[in-house]
């Protein structure tokens, strides 16, 4: 299938993304001092529309892209309020109702450094069914984005894998973000490796802790999961890994790590440190910025997968161009995350 890179009026078409996963009520708790048992602590509590997939879709729309979200919500007032909030932010929402589960909710405990601890009730979010992942939704977009939350529990996992297969068949990009190491590793490292591998992603995003939790010290091994791996390192920036020879790294127990590493290209992209009281959603915003830039660049070539395919090969001149494409995408990711952290967060009115 050939992508159309211009609108009927001749204007350049905007990149299009479908995020599949979760739409969640975030209850953000920021105490002014350490909590003490049996008494009160002053602080700030905020209600927000959240969820990793929803956050990525919202940030993608804020960049001028066409964003859609496929996520199940409970048949309750909270689910409908979250859907309206996301639509108001420019996201096209497909939200099947689940009658016997509440809309997902999550408590975000933010410490004085801005780091977060999550307490999660996923509820309806895990009950998106395979029949809801319609091929027509996937064919409308250039890329499908899956937080790893979408690959852990059933039946959501079946819906995510079905959508990933449809995306590959239609020539669309598939990206996966490892999202959170504890849910990802709940059944062990090998099971987590299998879960991510089943999605056959073109791009894997991870923060440094998630990358080490899955691959240990051998981070280039993550290239067995996708041709491009982006490791987010917070205020230090990010690293982009890809293979000079193209495709995925061979999953061969007899292969020495040093031999594989010689075929790995790595790009470090710094960012300006930014002091933030609450980093919730910054990684999702980074993913949105990276994908928006990559798709903008690839649409000029007529294929949503062109930039990923271009990240392989050994020709020096072509290699420099490929590095430039990935550097631009990484810088766009940093800008998107910084924009989220720099502006006031909208509170959800119930």
Buried (B, 14 or more C-beta within 10 A) or exposed (E): EEBEBEEEEEEEBBBBBBBBBBBBBBBBBBBEEEEEEEEEEEEEEBBBBBBBBBBBBBBBBBBEBBBBBBBBBBBBEBBBBBBEBBEEBBBBBBBBBBEEBBBBBBBBBBEEEBEBEBEBBBBBBBBBBBEBBBBEBBBBBBBBBBBBBBBBBEBBBBBBBBBBBBBBEBBBBBBBBBBBBEBBBEEEEEEBBEBBBBBBBBBBBBBBEBBBBBBEEEBBBBBBBBBBBBBBBBEEBBBBBBBBEBEBBBEEEEEEEEEBBEBBBBBEBEBEEBEBEBBBBBBBBBBBBBBBBBBBBBBEBEBBBBBBBBBBBEEEEEBEEBBEBBBBBBBBBBBBBBBBBEEEBEEBEE
